[in-house]
Every structure is written in C-alpha cells, then in structure tokens.
Amino acid sequence: MVNLPPEINADDILNVEVIEPRLSKSDFSVARRLAVQVLYEVDSTQHAPAVVMAQRLEGESIANNILQYFHTLVNGVLQHCKQLDTLIQRFAVEWPLEQVAIIDRNILRLATYELIFQNHVPVGVVIDEALLLSDLFGSEATPRFVNGVLGALARNLDEISAILYTVDETESEEE
C-alpha cells in the first residue's frame, strides 16, 4: 500500500494521463522532419534517395497529403540542390557550405526550397519550422545560424529570381 500524507485519502487520487506533445500524423511538420532526416542521410552517406525514403517511411502511418508533401520536399531539394546551395552561400558568406554541419546545411536547403519553390507556405511558417528542426536535430548554435541565413533570404526574396536565373544559365553552359 502507498503511504500517503494524512490529508490525502487514497480514494481522492485521480488518475492522470500524461500526454506527450506529439505531432499529428496529418501535420506538415512530420513531412519536414522526415524530409530533413532523409536529406541528411543522403548527403552524409550518398545512399540512393529512393531507398532512404522507403526505409524512413517503413512503419510510419502518415496521411496521403503529408506523404505527398514529404516526397515533394525531398525530390525538390535534390533536384534544385545546386541552386539552393548557391542561394544559401550567398546569404551565409562567412561559412563555406562544405564547412557547415551536414544537418544545418540540409535544414537550410529544405527551408530555402520551401521559401522559393513552395511559395504557398508563408515565410514565417517556413522559418519557424526550420527553427523547430534546428532545435530538434542541430547543435546549440544551429537555430541562431539558421535564423540568420533564412532571415537574410526572406528579406531578399525579390532578388532571388535573378540569382536563380544566373545559376540556371551557368548550369546550361556546363552541359
């Protein structure tokens, strides 16, 4: 039997359920979290993206729209990686991209992709979600770094199309 203070009767104790803060399986944050995990693995191991995506989704029960967004994010970042890296480097001039931690680099790629190519997502949401991923996966300094780079990108969205055009022209000449 549990020893209770005299003023508390065992019949008075309520059953309390502890509710862990979890993301809904229909929350687009789930798509971003899974996407950054896949991008990290692909970037650090050079494993085939399709294989990594399939392994990462194994055992997950995710709504179709979230699953589609996950695929859009991963495939979009991989398809536009050179453009994204050019943009990130332009706004993180003190940090050569190859020296940026792999997780930080992929959080930035994901958020930059959303800012530029998924413009139905509000800028504030993109930055907030990137900061959540930074807190979850990055180092103590990651949120500040990510916020600084994305803030600079967000303030310069107008000039970004010109930068992307230049990157596209350079890629065309290389082919």
C-alpha positions in Angstrom: 0.0 0.0 0.0 1.1 3.5 -0.8 1.9 5.7 2.2 0.0 9.0 1.7 0.1 12.1 3.8 -2.8 12.0 6.3 -4.7 14.8 4.5 -4.9 12.7 1.3 -7.2 9.7 1.1 -6.4 7.0 -1.5 -9.9 7.3 -2.8 -9.3 11.0 -3.6 -6.4 10.4 -6.0 -7.3 11.0 -9.6 -5.9 9.0 -12.5 -3.8 11.4 -14.5 -2.9 10.7 -18.1 0.4 12.2 -19.2 0.0 13.5 -22.7 3.3 13.8 -24.6 3.4 16.7 -27.1 3.4 14.8 -30.4 2.9 15.9 -33.9 -0.3 14.8 -35.6 0.2 12.3 -38.4 -1.5 14.8 -40.6 0.8 17.7 -39.7 3.1 19.0 -42.4 5.8 19.2 -39.7 6.0 15.5 -40.0 6.8 15.8 -43.7 9.6 18.3 -42.9 11.0 16.2 -40.1 11.2 13.1 -42.2 12.5 15.0 -45.2 15.4 16.5 -43.3 16.3 13.1 -41.9 16.3 11.6 -45.5 18.3 14.6 -46.8 20.8 14.3 -44.0 21.4 10.6 -44.7 21.6 11.0 -48.5 24.1 13.9 -48.0 26.3 12.1 -45.5 26.3 8.6 -46.9 25.5 9.0 -50.6 22.8 6.3 -50.3 20.2 6.2 -53.0 17.4 8.7 -52.1 14.6 6.3 -53.1 16.0 3.6 -50.8 16.5 6.0 -47.9 12.9 7.4 -48.3 11.4 3.9 -48.3 13.4 2.9 -45.2 12.5 6.1 -43.4 8.8 5.6 -44.1 8.8 2.0 -43.0 6.3 1.5 -40.2 5.1 5.1 -40.4 1.4 5.7 -40.7 1.1 9.1 -42.5 -1.8 10.8 -44.2 -1.6 10.8 -48.0 -1.3 14.6 -48.3 1.6 14.6 -45.8 3.3 11.7 -47.7 3.0 13.6 -51.0 4.5 16.7 -49.4 7.3 14.7 -48.0 8.1 13.3 -51.5 7.8 16.8 -52.9 10.2 18.2 -50.4 12.9 15.5 -50.7 12.7 15.3 -54.5 12.6 19.1 -54.9 15.6 19.7 -52.7 17.6 17.1 -54.5 16.5 18.4 -57.9 17.4 22.0 -57.1 20.3 21.4 -54.7 22.8 23.4 -56.7 20.5 26.4 -56.9 19.7 26.1 -53.2 23.4 25.9 -52.3 24.1 29.0 -54.3 21.4 30.9 -52.5 22.5 29.7 -49.1 26.1 30.5 -49.8 25.2 34.0 -50.9 23.5 34.7 -47.6 25.9 32.8 -45.4 29.1 34.3 -46.8 31.2 33.7 -43.7 30.6 30.0 -43.8 31.6 28.0 -46.8 28.8 25.5 -47.3 31.1 22.5 -47.2 32.1 23.6 -43.7 28.5 23.9 -42.4 27.4 20.9 -40.4 25.5 18.4 -42.5 22.3 18.7 -40.6 22.4 22.5 -40.7 23.1 22.5 -44.4 20.1 20.3 -45.0 17.7 22.2 -42.8 18.7 25.3 -44.7 18.3 23.5 -48.1 14.8 22.3 -47.1 13.7 25.7 -45.8 15.2 27.5 -48.8 13.4 25.1 -51.1 10.1 25.9 -49.4 10.7 29.6 -49.5 11.5 29.7 -53.2 9.6 26.8 -54.8 6.7 26.2 -52.4 5.6 29.8 -52.1 2.1 28.8 -50.9 3.8 28.3 -47.5 4.1 31.6 -45.6 7.6 32.8 -44.9 7.1 32.9 -41.2 5.9 29.3 -41.2 9.0 28.2 -43.2 11.3 29.9 -40.7 9.5 28.7 -37.6 9.5 25.1 -38.9 13.2 25.3 -39.7 13.9 26.6 -36.2 12.0 23.7 -34.8 14.1 21.3 -36.8 17.2 23.1 -35.7 16.2 22.7 -32.0 15.4 19.1 -32.6 18.4 18.0 -34.7 21.1 20.7 -34.6 23.6 21.9 -32.1 23.1 24.7 -29.6 24.2 27.3 -32.3 22.1 25.9 -35.1 18.9 27.8 -34.5 20.7 31.2 -34.4 22.7 30.4 -37.6 19.6 29.0 -39.5 17.5 32.0 -38.4 20.2 34.5 -39.6 20.5 32.9 -43.0 16.8 32.4 -43.6 16.1 35.9 -42.3 18.5 37.3 -44.9 17.0 35.1 -47.6 13.5 36.3 -46.7 14.5 39.9 -46.8 15.9 39.5 -50.3 13.2 37.3 -52.0 12.9 39.9 -54.8 16.5 39.5 -55.9 16.5 35.7 -55.6 14.9 35.1 -59.0 17.8 36.9 -60.7 20.2 34.8 -58.7 18.4 31.6 -59.8 18.4 32.7 -63.4 22.2 33.2 -63.2 22.6 29.7 -61.7 20.3 28.2 -64.4 22.4 29.9 -67.2 25.6 28.6 -65.7 24.3 25.0 -65.5 23.1 25.2 -69.1 26.6 26.3 -70.3 28.2 23.4 -68.3 26.1 20.8 -70.1 
